Amino acid sequence: GVGNMSFGHTSALYVRGGGGGATAGSLASAVGGGLLSRRGSLRASGHLDPAGEVDAESLQAPLLSRLPQGAEGSPPSRSHAQCGPHGSPYSYHGSPGMPPDMRSRVSANFERKAKEGDAEQGDGCIGDTQLVGCNVARKAAGQAPLSKCLVIGTINALVGIPAQTAFATIVFQDGMYAPYLGALCKFFFFSSAIHQTVFLLMSTLPFAVGQVQDVGLIFLSSMASSIAAACETDGVGAATALGTTLLTFCISTFVVGLLTMLVGRFRLAQLVQYVPLPVVGGYLGYVGYFIVAGGTGLAAGIEINSVFDWARLLNADAFMRIVPMVATTLSLVTALERLHHPLVLPAMLVAIPVAFHVVLLASGVSLQQAQEAGWVMRPMEGASRPWELWALFNVRLDGGLDGLLGSFHWKALVSQLPKTVGLFMVVCFGSCMDVAAIQQDVPRPLDFNRELVTVGASNMVTAMVGAGYTGSYIFSQTIFTMRAGINNRSSSLMVAITEFAVFALPFSVVQYVPKFFFGGLLLWFGSEIVNDWLIASVRKLSRAEYVLLWMSFGVIMYFGLEEGILAGIALVTLYFAYEYSQRTVSAMAPVALSSGYRHDYSSQLVLDVVMPRRVLALTLQGYVFFGNCPTISERVEQAARTLVKRAEEEDACQIAEMEKENSLQSASSGPGSLARSSRNTDRRSKAGQVQLLRQLTLQKMTSAPLFLALDFSAVPAIDSTAARTFATLTNILAASGVQVIFSGLRKGSDIEALLVAHGIELAWYIGGSGDASRRDGNRRGGDGGDTPARDGDSSGGGRGGARDGDVSLGGGFGGSAALGSFDLSDDDAVGSALAAPGCKVWSFGGLALAARFVEEALLRTARAGGLVHAQAVMTLDDVVASHSNLPMFAAVDVAGAVGPHLEEITLSKGDVLYTEGAVVEDLYLVESGRMRTEPAAGSRWEGLCPAVEYGPGCFLSLVDLFTARHTRAPAVCFSTTATIRRLPRAKMRQLMNDAPMALSLLQVCMARSLAYDLASAQEQAEVSRSAAPYAHPRGT
């Protein structure tokens, strides 16, 4: 069975395990009593967490009444996947056991009825089978008898009357309002009746219940108490204070309603959810505490304004008054736990006051004596007839304008208006939660924004008629009415009529009801809210968020409502900044620096040895701001110090080794490649020769520069603190002898402007024809144009359209220098760029482009040391010689055996060697010039396969050759001219017979080159993934 009740925002929906498989999703007409707070109701049953997020799985099973049973005896099921066209919630697909032809006819008839406007009832008849929609609320599909509607409406009204009375005592708890409390309670009845009437007329839910809620009580109570204190300080009477308070409530409620309506009208309901949950939880926890304190103070006859006031309960008189309050709460809880009839709660609410009067009668104590003793509220002063209640506004019209202005304490009124902002936030947020909770039981989609318009209208109307108390949907009463089978507006009308009737009574009901009864109700409501948000929420929040919730609660308790909420938001914001900074710092990681350019084997061997020792690349991710930039700077400095220290130690070691091995130095100092210089060394193993080559490389590269690259591709923005930190960092690194490189910046962007404004001297590279990764840089947000450059476009995507060979150097303090467009494979151009004065930071469009620059700078040092040659042409003999450190090459003339079978192909810039999708049957060797492979625009491989450039001495598409797969990108000439040597497959078969050893050694060269190509491709993929979160929407 499901117990359901509502007391404003503390309404209850309590799910019990019962017979017949009744759950929260299959309640028909049997409803029982229950106890849970409004937000805690679904949470405790596993359906709603403190944030208002509903566990969809626990509420999947809908109520299907009078539906045909399947062969297995189970009712037909419906899920979102079974919805009709356009997600129609009125599709019906029958039970698993229903014959297919019958199921199709049922579904077609049901959808037809829904489209004809009968979606509220959705009946479709086939034979003796009657269908009543998939709506949980359609127990009788609008066929509930009028008597049942009236009973359900009366129950909702009777449950709400004590709650509204208790809320009135909370709002007007200051002693200045005590004589008027009875009349003010009637104002609450009238306000709830107005809310209910507006919901009756405007809500899309015919069973909607809208009342004054407790979510705004704290703000209203704070306003009332502050005005009373101000009036007492200024010597203003109680009548003026009350009139000022009532006018303030009307203005605030009208503004809240107007803002809520605008949120719905402009469809901004989603923005309300940005209020941090720990702040909302802290506020609602305080609401619960405030209700408990108010109820306890009401029953004991004392005011509890601070935690120290609880000590005033430590006396016999207060204890005697608290005992019946606690007994009232326990009796309600026990009755609703054990009895499951819908009339249990109304009966208990009537029985407790009746029992009190029976005790009075038996003890011979009159009602007047009980009132004088403080057990019952005194009769209200002033107006007794309903229309006389508006006289409490204390409007004096007889004195003209001066009399009207003198009716209110305007200074106190104006001081309370800022609280309207907080009141709006909690009311709008709570209303969104209400609609979300109702949505779980209503299969058809609800328009949150439209429902907010209804909430806003009800608050505006109740404010305009002079009963300004904020209200919204009471979701548990709404669901209770729906599950009772009510599908028309008769029940809602009955609620409004009953509340109007209670308001119209010539007396106040509160003067006959004991205070401990209202105190017990408030204790009930408040303890549930406290448990839900301050205790049970520990299971739904992270540890840090739970601490923030309690901190928000504590700040509200000791510093006030507005200060507490603002402080809570500030604390949550600071926690988010700290947590985000830690995550962004932890995401900063070193990445392999690779350009994707295929060098010859000797050059690749040098880079393989030197790059890990003299180059470091770090990727930054996320926003870089004041919270994480100090840690980022510290980690970058530490990495740079490690790079410098390791390089210095290795350089010292290699210099000492060179002094001991003069013979090795003289043998390798002549002209020729690194491989040739080591050919004459006597080593008995391949491992020994490789070790010698690595040692010799390190000895020759002691003067190579150190580079540290920072990739900004995944950084959407930085703040001024971060820019200043980077400026300091670049100066420190430059002083340490480390050349700094920025990649992933877009020229003219906000990041670039901030960096330059803080004194960072940027030297921009604008990619030209020699840029092997030009398009890759554009994808990463580089400095090229908006349209990536295509093959054969000599402008290279640069804004200036610079020609090949153009070098423009410049700079200045705090300026942004244009390095220009030049051929990265031009040793002199790279040297001129490295020697440019005043340039502290190189800036490249992408990390791959920066890697190309670093590679060429290191190879320039290697050429100066005689490790490699700057060869514009590499024949097959040169390629084989670069691999000749292996002993097996000594006795075989590979070039002499294979050379006669090679065919020469000459290409001009833009010529295509083979197209995408071709099958590579032949071996291609780039002898001079450069070739580029890149998927064409619109290709299915675009964005998946990176652009690759092949220089002299490189084999083309070895993977495609060995695997016989179709190529994924065309091979295009990327230089002015290129010479390609082709070895047809037929010739390779011939060599297998004529010169098998030569062919075998050629395949060794191919395999070693392929291994480097695959390693370079893997590193390039890692570089691409590092920028993927922001720079590659299509993926990498």
TORKOLLUM-238172 format. One record per residue (C-alpha): y, x, z negated. Coordinates in steps of 0.25 Angstrom, whole numbers, padded with zeros to 4 digits, always signed. Layout:
N
YXZ;...
This chain:
1036
+0000+0000+0000;+0014+0004+0002;+0025+0002-0009;+0039+0000-0004;+0052-0001-0011;+0066+0003-0009;+0078+0006-0018;+0088+0011-0008;+0085+0025-0005;+0074+0026-0015;+0066+0016-0008;+0051+0018-0009;+0039+0018+0000;+0027+0022-0008;+0014+0023+0000;+0001+0021-0008;-0013+0023-0004;-0019+0009-0003;-0031+0002+0002;-0032-0003+0017;-0026+0010+0022;-0012+0006+0019;-0002+0018+0022;+0013+0019+0024;+0011+0017+0039;+0002+0005+0038;+0008-0004+0028;+0008-0019+0032;+0013-0029+0022;+0007-0024+0009;+0018-0016+0002;+0017-0012-0012;+0026-0006-0022;+0030+0009-0022;+0039+0020-0027;+0045+0031-0020;+0059+0034-0016;+0065+0031-0003;+0063+0045+0003;+0051+0048-0006;+0043+0036-0001;+0037+0041+0012;+0038+0056+0007;+0028+0053-0005;+0018+0046+0004;+0019+0058+0014;+0027+0051+0024;+0041+0056+0021;+0046+0070+0017;+0059+0072+0009;+0067+0074+0022;+0063+0060+0027;+0053+0066+0037;+0042+0057+0039;+0027+0062+0040;+0024+0055+0053;+0009+0056+0052;+0009+0049+0038;+0016+0037+0045;+0009+0037+0058;+0000+0025+0056;+0008+0012+0060;+0006-0002+0055;-0001-0010+0066;-0003-0024+0061;-0013-0034+0068;-0017-0024+0078;-0031-0024+0085;-0041-0015+0078;-0048-0005+0086;-0063-0003+0088;-0063+0006+0076;-0055-0004+0067;-0042+0004+0067;-0029-0002+0071;-0022+0003+0084;-0014+0015+0082;+0000+0019+0088;+0006+0032+0088;+0019+0038+0095;+0009+0043+0106;+0005+0029+0109;+0019+0024+0111;+0022+0017+0124;+0032+0021+0135;+0045+0028+0130;+0039+0029+0116;+0038+0014+0114;+0033+0011+0100;+0028-0002+0104;+0016+0003+0112;+0002-0001+0108;-0010+0006+0112;-0021-0002+0105;-0032+0002+0096;-0042+0013+0100;-0053+0002+0101;-0045-0008+0110;-0050-0009+0124;-0041-0001+0134;-0037-0013+0142;-0033-0021+0130;-0025-0009+0124;-0017-0008+0137;-0014-0023+0137;-0010-0022+0122;-0001-0010+0124;+0006-0016+0137;+0008-0029+0130;+0014-0023+0118;+0023-0014+0125;+0028-0025+0134;+0031-0033+0122;+0039-0022+0116;+0047-0020+0128;+0050-0034+0129;+0057-0033+0116;+0046-0037+0106;+0045-0023+0100;+0048-0029+0087;+0035-0037+0087;+0027-0031+0098;+0016-0042+0098;+0006-0042+0110;-0006-0051+0110;-0019-0049+0117;-0029-0059+0114;-0030-0060+0099;-0023-0047+0097;-0009-0046+0092;-0001-0034+0092;+0011-0031+0083;+0018-0018+0087;+0016-0005+0081;+0027-0006+0071;+0023-0004+0057;+0033-0015+0053;+0025-0026+0062;+0016-0031+0052;+0019-0045+0056;+0028-0041+0068;+0040-0050+0064;+0030-0061+0059;+0032-0059+0044;+0035-0072+0038;+0049-0075+0033;+0045-0076+0018;+0039-0062+0019;+0052-0056+0025;+0060-0063+0014;+0050-0057+0003;+0051-0043+0008;+0066-0044+0009;+0067-0049-0005;+0059-0038-0010;+0067-0028-0003;+0080-0034-0009;+0074-0035-0023;+0070-0021-0023;+0084-0016-0018;+0092-0024-0028;+0089-0015-0041;+0090-0003-0032;+0104-0007-0028;+0108-0010-0042;+0103+0004-0047;+0110+0011-0035;+0123+0004-0040;+0121+0010-0054;+0120+0024-0048;+0132+0023-0039;+0141+0017-0050;+0135+0025-0062;+0149+0029-0067;+0153+0021-0080;+0166+0016-0073;+0158+0007-0064;+0148+0001-0075;+0156-0012-0076;+0155-0015-0061;+0140-0011-0059;+0135-0025-0058;+0145-0028-0047;+0142-0015-0040;+0127-0018-0040;+0130-0030-0032;+0138-0022-0022;+0126-0014-0020;+0118-0027-0017;+0129-0031-0007;+0129-0017+0000;+0114-0017+0001;+0114-0031+0007;+0125-0027+0017;+0116-0015+0021;+0104-0024+0023;+0112-0033+0031;+0117-0022+0041;+0102-0017+0042;+0098-0031+0045;+0107-0033+0056;+0107-0019+0062;+0094-0011+0059;+0083-0011+0070;+0073-0013+0059;+0072-0028+0055;+0066-0024+0042;+0077-0014+0038;+0082-0013+0024;+0095-0006+0021;+0101-0005+0007;+0110+0004-0001;+0103+0017-0003;+0103+0027-0014;+0105+0039-0005;+0120+0037-0006;+0120+0034-0020;+0124+0047-0025;+0136+0048-0016;+0141+0034-0020;+0139+0037-0035;+0146+0050-0034;+0158+0043-0027;+0158+0032-0038;+0157+0042-0049;+0168+0051-0044;+0177+0040-0041;+0175+0034-0056;+0178+0048-0061;+0190+0050-0053;+0196+0036-0057;+0193+0039-0071;+0200+0052-0071;+0212+0046-0064;+0213+0034-0073;+0208+0024-0063;+0201+0011-0067;+0187+0007-0065;+0190-0004-0055;+0198+0006-0046;+0187+0016-0047;+0176+0006-0043;+0185+0001-0032;+0187+0015-0027;+0172+0018-0027;+0168+0005-0020;+0179+0008-0009;+0174+0023-0008;+0159+0018-0006;+0164+0009+0005;+0171+0020+0012;+0160+0030+0010;+0149+0020+0015;+0157+0016+0027;+0159+0030+0031;+0144+0033+0029;+0140+0021+0037;+0150+0025+0048;+0145+0039+0049;+0130+0035+0048;+0133+0025+0060;+0140+0036+0068;+0128+0045+0066;+0119+0034+0071;+0128+0030+0082;+0129+0044+0088;+0114+0046+0085;+0116+0058+0075;+0106+0054+0065;+0099+0067+0067;+0110+0075+0062;+0109+0068+0048;+0096+0076+0047;+0103+0089+0046;+0106+0087+0031;+0097+0097+0024;+0085+0091+0017;+0086+0099+0004;+0101+0094+0003;+0096+0079+0005;+0085+0081-0004;+0094+0087-0015;+0103+0075-0013;+0092+0065-0014;+0086+0072-0026;+0100+0070-0033;+0100+0056-0028;+0087+0054-0036;+0092+0061-0048;+0105+0053-0048;+0097+0040-0047;+0088+0044-0059;+0100+0049-0067;+0108+0036-0064;+0096+0027-0067;+0093+0034-0080;+0108+0034-0084;+0109+0019-0080;+0097+0016-0089;+0101+0025-0101;+0116+0021-0100;+0121+0035-0098;+0127+0042-0086;+0119+0054-0081;+0129+0063-0073;+0122+0076-0075;+0109+0082-0079;+0115+0084-0093;+0117+0069-0095;+0102+0067-0095;+0103+0073-0110;+0110+0060-0114;+0097+0052-0112;+0091+0060-0124;+0093+0048-0134;+0086+0036-0139;+0095+0026-0132;+0094+0032-0118;+0079+0034-0120;+0077+0019-0123;+0084+0016-0110;+0077+0026-0101;+0063+0021-0105;+0064+0007-0099;+0070+0014-0086;+0058+0023-0085;+0049+0012-0088;+0055+0004-0077;+0053+0015-0067;+0038+0017-0071;+0035+0002-0070;+0041+0002-0056;+0033+0014-0052;+0020+0009-0059;+0021-0005-0053;+0023+0000-0039;+0012+0010-0040;+0002+0000-0045;+0006-0013-0038;+0007-0014-0023;+0014-0027-0020;+0027-0028-0014;+0032-0037-0025;+0029-0027-0036;+0042-0020-0035;+0051-0032-0035;+0043-0038-0046;+0045-0025-0054;+0060-0025-0052;+0061-0039-0057;+0051-0038-0068;+0058-0026-0075;+0072-0033-0078;+0064-0046-0082;+0056-0038-0092;+0069-0032-0097;+0075-0046-0100;+0062-0050-0106;+0063-0039-0116;+0077-0042-0119;+0073-0057-0121;+0062-0053-0130;+0071-0044-0138;+0082-0053-0140;+0092-0045-0132;+0102-0052-0123;+0106-0047-0109;+0120-0044-0114;+0115-0036-0126;+0106-0028-0116;+0119-0026-0107;+0127-0021-0119;+0116-0012-0123;+0116-0005-0109;+0102-0010-0105;+0108-0019-0094;+0121-0018-0086;+0133-0027-0090;+0138-0038-0081;+0147-0034-0071;+0162-0035-0072;+0171-0041-0062;+0166-0049-0050;+0153-0057-0051;+0154-0064-0038;+0150-0056-0026;+0163-0057-0018;+0170-0052-0030;+0163-0038-0030;+0173-0033-0020;+0184-0034-0031;+0177-0021-0037;+0185-0013-0026;+0197-0016-0034;+0206-0018-0022;+0220-0023-0026;+0227-0030-0015;+0238-0037-0023;+0246-0024-0024;+0246-0022-0009;+0243-0008-0003;+0247-0001-0016;+0237-0010-0023;+0226-0008-0013;+0228+0007-0013;+0228+0007-0028;+0215+0000-0029;+0207+0013-0027;+0207+0027-0032;+0209+0034-0018;+0208+0048-0023;+0194+0046-0029;+0190+0038-0016;+0194+0049-0006;+0188+0060-0015;+0174+0053-0013;+0175+0052+0002;+0169+0065+0005;+0156+0061-0001;+0154+0051+0010;+0149+0063+0019;+0138+0065+0010;+0135+0051+0008;+0134+0049+0023;+0125+0061+0025;+0115+0056+0014;+0115+0041+0019;+0114+0045+0034;+0102+0055+0031;+0095+0045+0022;+0097+0034+0033;+0090+0043+0043;+0079+0045+0033;+0077+0030+0031;+0076+0028+0046;+0066+0039+0047;+0057+0033+0036;+0058+0019+0043;+0055+0025+0056;+0041+0030+0051;+0036+0016+0050;+0043+0010+0062;+0036+0014+0075;+0048+0011+0084;+0058+0022+0084;+0070+0020+0076;+0084+0024+0080;+0089+0032+0068;+0103+0032+0073;+0103+0017+0075;+0098+0015+0061;+0109+0024+0056;+0119+0015+0063;+0113+0004+0055;+0114+0012+0042;+0129+0015+0045;+0132+0001+0048;+0127-0004+0035;+0135+0006+0027;+0147+0003+0035;+0146-0012+0033;+0143-0012+0018;+0155-0003+0016;+0164-0012+0023;+0160-0024+0015;+0163-0016+0002;+0149-0012-0002;+0149+0002+0002;+0135+0008-0003;+0127+0016+0007;+0114+0011+0012;+0103+0013+0023;+0089+0009+0026;+0079+0008+0015;+0068+0013+0022;+0057+0009+0012;+0061-0005+0011;+0062-0006+0026;+0048+0000+0028;+0043-0010+0017;+0049-0022+0025;+0043-0017+0038;+0029-0015+0032;+0030-0028+0026;+0029-0034+0040;+0044-0038+0041;+0049-0037+0055;+0061-0045+0055;+0075-0045+0047;+0072-0056+0037;+0068-0046+0026;+0080-0038+0028;+0089-0051+0028;+0082-0055+0015;+0086-0041+0009;+0101-0043+0012;+0101-0058+0008;+0095-0054-0006;+0104-0043-0008;+0116-0052-0004;+0111-0062-0014;+0110-0052-0025;+0124-0048-0022;+0129-0062-0022;+0124-0065-0036;+0135-0068-0046;+0129-0058-0056;+0124-0044-0056;+0109-0042-0057;+0111-0029-0064;+0116-0036-0077;+0102-0041-0079;+0094-0029-0076;+0092-0018-0086;+0098-0004-0083;+0084+0003-0085;+0079-0005-0073;+0089+0001-0064;+0087+0014-0071;+0072+0013-0068;+0075+0010-0054;+0084+0022-0052;+0074+0031-0059;+0064+0026-0050;+0072+0029-0037;+0078+0042-0042;+0065+0048-0047;+0058+0046-0034;+0070+0052-0026;+0070+0064-0035;+0055+0066-0034;+0055+0065-0019;+0067+0075-0016;+0067+0084-0028;+0052+0085-0031;+0043+0081-0020;+0051+0087-0009;+0046+0100-0013;+0034+0097-0004;+0043+0094+0008;+0053+0106+0007;+0052+0121+0007;+0054+0128-0006;+0068+0132-0002;+0072+0118+0003;+0067+0112-0010;+0075+0122-0018;+0087+0118-0010;+0085+0104-0012;+0085+0106-0027;+0097+0115-0026;+0104+0104-0018;+0100+0094-0029;+0105+0103-0040;+0119+0106-0033;+0121+0091-0031;+0117+0088-0046;+0127+0098-0052;+0138+0099-0041;+0139+0086-0035;+0135+0078-0023;+0143+0084-0012;+0143+0098-0017;+0128+0097-0019;+0125+0092-0005;+0135+0103+0001;+0129+0113-0007;+0115+0109-0003;+0118+0110+0012;+0124+0123+0009;+0112+0128+0002;+0102+0123+0013;+0111+0129+0024;+0111+0143+0017;+0096+0142+0015;+0094+0138+0030;+0103+0150+0033;+0095+0159+0024;+0082+0154+0029;+0086+0155+0044;+0092+0169+0042;+0078+0173+0037;+0071+0167+0048;+0080+0173+0059;+0079+0187+0052;+0064+0186+0051;+0064+0182+0066;+0071+0195+0070;+0060+0204+0075;+0059+0216+0084;+0054+0213+0098;+0049+0222+0109;+0060+0226+0118;+0055+0225+0133;+0063+0222+0145;+0051+0218+0154;+0055+0229+0164;+0043+0237+0169;+0045+0252+0169;+0036+0262+0174;+0025+0267+0166;+0032+0280+0161;+0045+0273+0157;+0036+0262+0150;+0029+0272+0142;+0042+0278+0137;+0048+0265+0133;+0035+0261+0126;+0036+0273+0117;+0051+0273+0115;+0055+0258+0114;+0048+0255+0101;+0054+0267+0095;+0069+0266+0099;+0071+0251+0102;+0071+0239+0093;+0074+0225+0097;+0076+0213+0088;+0077+0199+0091;+0086+0189+0083;+0083+0175+0082;+0091+0163+0077;+0105+0162+0072;+0111+0175+0067;+0121+0172+0056;+0126+0176+0043;+0113+0173+0036;+0104+0182+0044;+0112+0192+0050;+0113+0202+0038;+0098+0202+0038;+0097+0204+0053;+0106+0215+0053;+0099+0222+0041;+0086+0221+0049;+0092+0226+0062;+0098+0238+0055;+0084+0241+0048;+0077+0240+0061;+0087+0249+0068;+0086+0259+0056;+0071+0259+0058;+0073+0261+0073;+0082+0273+0071;+0074+0279+0060;+0061+0278+0068;+0068+0284+0080;+0074+0296+0072;+0061+0299+0066;+0053+0299+0079;+0064+0307+0086;+0064+0318+0075;+0049+0318+0076;+0049+0319+0091;+0059+0330+0091;+0051+0338+0081;+0039+0336+0090;+0046+0340+0103;+0050+0353+0096;+0035+0356+0093;+0031+0352+0107;+0040+0360+0116;+0029+0361+0126;+0028+0346+0127;+0043+0344+0128;+0043+0354+0140;+0031+0347+0147;+0038+0334+0147;+0053+0338+0149;+0051+0339+0164;+0054+0328+0174;+0044+0318+0176;+0039+0306+0169;+0033+0305+0155;+0019+0304+0160;+0021+0316+0170;+0027+0325+0158;+0014+0322+0150;+0004+0324+0162;+0002+0339+0158;+0000+0337+0144;-0014+0339+0139;-0020+0327+0131;-0034+0324+0130;-0032+0309+0128;-0024+0298+0133;-0019+0294+0119;-0014+0309+0117;-0006+0308+0130;+0000+0295+0127;+0004+0300+0113;+0010+0313+0120;+0018+0304+0129;+0024+0295+0118;+0028+0308+0110;+0035+0314+0122;+0042+0301+0124;+0047+0300+0110;+0052+0315+0111;+0060+0312+0124;+0066+0299+0118;+0072+0304+0105;+0086+0302+0112;+0083+0288+0116;+0093+0277+0111;+0089+0267+0100;+0090+0252+0103;+0090+0240+0095;+0091+0227+0102;+0094+0213+0096;+0090+0201+0104;+0099+0189+0102;+0092+0180+0112;+0087+0171+0101;+0100+0171+0093;+0108+0158+0096;+0120+0162+0088;+0126+0171+0078;+0137+0170+0068;+0149+0180+0065;+0142+0186+0054;+0130+0190+0062;+0139+0195+0073;+0146+0204+0063;+0133+0209+0058;+0128+0212+0071;+0141+0220+0074;+0139+0228+0061;+0124+0230+0065;+0127+0235+0079;+0137+0246+0073;+0126+0250+0063;+0115+0251+0074;+0125+0259+0084;+0128+0269+0073;+0113+0271+0071;+0111+0275+0085;+0105+0261+0089;+0109+0255+0102;+0110+0240+0099;+0107+0230+0110;+0109+0215+0109;+0101+0206+0118;+0101+0191+0121;+0116+0189+0120;+0124+0180+0130;+0137+0186+0134;+0148+0177+0130;+0140+0170+0119;+0144+0167+0105;+0135+0178+0100;+0141+0188+0109;+0155+0184+0105;+0152+0185+0090;+0146+0199+0092;+0157+0204+0100;+0168+0198+0091;+0162+0206+0079;+0163+0220+0087;+0149+0221+0094;+0151+0229+0107;+0142+0223+0117;+0138+0229+0130;+0132+0218+0139;+0122+0220+0150;+0123+0211+0161;+0110+0212+0169;+0110+0217+0183;+0099+0219+0193;+0092+0229+0185;+0091+0219+0173;+0076+0217+0172;+0078+0206+0162;+0090+0200+0167;+0085+0186+0167;+0078+0188+0154;+0091+0191+0148;+0098+0179+0153;+0087+0170+0147;+0090+0176+0134;+0105+0172+0134;+0110+0185+0140;+0123+0188+0146;+0119+0184+0160;+0123+0172+0167;+0118+0158+0164;+0109+0158+0176;+0098+0169+0175;+0098+0179+0187;+0087+0178+0197;+0080+0188+0204;+0089+0196+0214;+0102+0192+0207;+0109+0205+0205;+0119+0199+0196;+0108+0199+0185;+0113+0186+0178;+0125+0194+0174;+0139+0187+0174;+0145+0198+0182;+0135+0199+0192;+0135+0214+0191;+0128+0222+0202;+0117+0232+0200;+0122+0245+0194;+0135+0240+0188;+0138+0245+0174;+0150+0240+0167;+0152+0246+0153;+0163+0243+0143;+0165+0239+0129;+0175+0239+0118;+0175+0236+0103;+0170+0222+0101;+0169+0219+0116;+0158+0215+0124;+0155+0226+0135;+0149+0222+0148;+0138+0233+0151;+0136+0226+0165;+0125+0226+0174;+0117+0238+0178;+0103+0242+0182;+0095+0245+0169;+0086+0254+0177;+0098+0263+0181;+0097+0274+0171;+0112+0278+0173;+0117+0264+0171;+0109+0263+0158;+0114+0276+0153;+0128+0272+0156;+0126+0259+0148;+0120+0267+0136;+0132+0277+0137;+0142+0266+0137;+0152+0268+0125;+0156+0258+0115;+0144+0249+0118;+0136+0246+0105;+0128+0234+0108;+0121+0232+0122;+0119+0217+0125;+0109+0212+0135;+0105+0198+0139;+0091+0199+0134;+0082+0208+0126;+0074+0211+0139;+0086+0216+0146;+0090+0224+0133;+0076+0230+0133;+0078+0235+0148;+0091+0242+0144;+0084+0249+0132;+0072+0253+0141;+0081+0259+0151;+0089+0266+0141;+0076+0272+0135;+0071+0276+0148;+0084+0283+0151;+0082+0292+0139;+0067+0294+0144;+0072+0298+0158;+0082+0308+0152;+0070+0314+0144;+0061+0315+0156;+0051+0305+0151;+0052+0296+0163;+0059+0297+0177;+0070+0287+0182;+0062+0284+0194;+0067+0274+0204;+0054+0275+0212;+0040+0276+0205;+0029+0278+0215;+0014+0276+0212;+0013+0291+0209;+0024+0290+0199;+0018+0278+0192;+0004+0285+0191;+0011+0297+0186;+0017+0289+0175;+0003+0286+0170;-0003+0299+0173;-0004+0303+0158;-0018+0298+0159;-0028+0309+0162;-0035+0300+0172;-0023+0301+0181;-0024+0316+0183;-0035+0317+0193;-0032+0305+0202;-0020+0303+0212;-0018+0288+0210;-0005+0288+0218;-0011+0296+0229;-0023+0286+0230;-0015+0273+0228;-0002+0276+0235;-0007+0275+0250;-0011+0260+0247;+0002+0256+0241;+0011+0247+0250;+0026+0248+0249;+0035+0235+0247;+0050+0236+0247;+0058+0225+0241;+0073+0221+0240;+0080+0215+0229;+0074+0200+0227;+0062+0202+0236;+0049+0196+0230;+0037+0205+0229;+0028+0193+0225;+0031+0179+0221;+0028+0171+0208;+0013+0166+0209;+0008+0176+0218;-0005+0184+0216;-0003+0199+0214;-0013+0206+0222;-0007+0219+0224;-0001+0230+0215;+0014+0232+0215;+0021+0245+0210;+0036+0245+0209;+0040+0259+0215;+0055+0257+0215;+0065+0246+0212;+0062+0234+0202;+0054+0222+0203;+0056+0209+0194;+0046+0198+0191;+0052+0185+0186;+0048+0171+0187;+0056+0163+0197;+0066+0152+0192;+0058+0139+0190;+0045+0146+0189;+0035+0141+0178;+0035+0156+0173;+0050+0156+0172;+0053+0160+0158;+0039+0163+0155;+0038+0176+0162;+0049+0187+0160;+0055+0194+0171;+0050+0208+0173;+0056+0220+0181;+0047+0231+0187;+0053+0245+0190;+0048+0257+0197;+0033+0261+0193;+0029+0247+0189;+0018+0238+0193;+0021+0224+0197;+0013+0212+0191;+0001+0219+0186;-0003+0207+0177;-0003+0198+0190;-0011+0209+0197;-0022+0211+0187;-0023+0196+0183;-0022+0191+0198;-0013+0180+0192;-0001+0173+0200;+0012+0180+0197;+0022+0173+0188;+0035+0179+0194;+0039+0185+0207;+0041+0200+0209;+0055+0202+0214;+0063+0215+0218;+0074+0217+0207;+0080+0229+0213;+0087+0232+0226;+0074+0237+0232;+0060+0239+0226;+0048+0246+0232;+0034+0241+0228;+0021+0248+0230;+0010+0238+0232;-0005+0241+0231;-0013+0229+0237;-0026+0225+0230;-0034+0228+0243;-0029+0243+0241;-0033+0243+0227;-0047+0239+0231;-0047+0250+0241;-0043+0260+0230;-0054+0255+0221;-0063+0261+0231;-0055+0273+0236;-0048+0278+0224;-0054+0270+0211;-0048+0280+0201;-0034+0279+0207;-0035+0264+0207;-0040+0265+0193;-0028+0274+0188;-0019+0265+0196;-0024+0253+0188;-0022+0261+0175;-0007+0263+0179;-0007+0248+0181;-0014+0244+0168;-0004+0253+0160;+0008+0247+0167;+0002+0233+0165;+0001+0236+0150;+0015+0240+0149;+0019+0228+0157;+0012+0219+0148;+0017+0225+0135;+0031+0224+0141;+0029+0209+0145;+0024+0207+0130;+0037+0213+0124;+0045+0206+0134;+0039+0193+0130;+0042+0196+0115;+0056+0198+0119;+0057+0185+0126;+0051+0178+0114;+0061+0184+0105;+0072+0176+0112;+0064+0163+0115;+0069+0154+0103;+0083+0153+0109;+0083+0160+0123;+0071+0154+0130;+0070+0139+0129;+0059+0139+0139;+0050+0148+0131;+0046+0163+0134;
